[in-house]
Amino acid sequence: MLARGETETGVTVHWMDRDLDRGDVLLQARVPIEPADTVHSLVTRSKVGVGRELLLQAIELIERGEAPRQPVDPAQGSYFSFPDDAAVREFRARGRRFL
């Protein structure tokens, strides 16, 4: 996301399925990508901060029997795999840092 110049990312809690990120959506949240974000700051904010809160909310909803199931629409999102050499070059060309 940082290499491609995205301005936001997201965190999703899925119901488990056989395929990665294809189970029904339980909860989602958008996370803005700030100009000064590094890989570390973005991972910390999205996974440790927002992700942890969503997971706690999901557990509460499941316990109360109120957890939603929204089918995944692959056209509505993007997926970025582990970066290749070209992505690392683009990342650095944008002035992004790992830490």
N, C-alpha and C positions, 0 to 999 in steps of 0.2 A: 504494500500500500504506500509506504514511504517512497519507494523507488518510482512508483507510477504517478506520484503527485496527488494522490487521493486526499480529499479534505475531511473525510469521515470514515470511520470503520464501525463495526458493530459487534455485539456479543449476543450469542443465541444459546439458550438452553433447549436442547432437543430431547424428545423421547427417543430412547435407543432404537436403532434399526441396524440392519446388516451393513449398510453403506454409510461411510463417513458423511456427516452433516446432511443426511437425507431423512431422518426421522421427523415426525411431526414436531412443530415448534410449540414449546410450552411458554417461553418468554423471550423477548428481545429488547435490546436497548442500543441506541446510537451513541457513538463516542466520537466527538470531534477530534481531528488531528490538528494539533497546533503547529505553527511554523517552527518553533524551537524543539519540537518533539524529537527524541532519539528513539532507537529501537527499545532501549531499556525503559524510558519514561512511558512510552505508549503501551508496552506490554504490562507494566506495573499498573497503569491507570485502567486499562481495559480488562485485564484478567484478574488482577488482585483486587482492584477496587470495584468496578462495575460487575464483573463476573461473579465475584463472591456474593455481592448483594442479590443478584438475580438468582443464584443457586439457593440462597436462604429463602427467598420468596417462593421459589419453585417447591422446595421441600414443604413449606407451610401450606401451599395450595394443594399439594398431593395429599398431605395429612388430613386436610379438611374435605377432600373429595371434590375440589373445585378447580382442578388443574385443566386448563384449556388444551386442545389439540388442534393446531392449525396446520394443514398440509403445507409442505415446503413448495414454494414456487421458484425453481432454479433460475427463471428469467429475472427475478427481482433482486438477485444478489450477485456477488462475485467471489471467486475463490482464488487465492494466491498461494501457490505451493512454495516449497523451499526455493530461495532465489538462486538463479544460475549466474554465471559470470556477467552476462549482459545486464541483468537486474542490479548486480552489485555496482557495476560501472554507472548505471543510471542513478542509483541511490547516491553515490558519491558526487556525481555531477550536479545533483540538486542541493548539494551542501549538507546532506543528512549525515548523522553520526550514529554509531552503535551505542555509545555511552554518553 
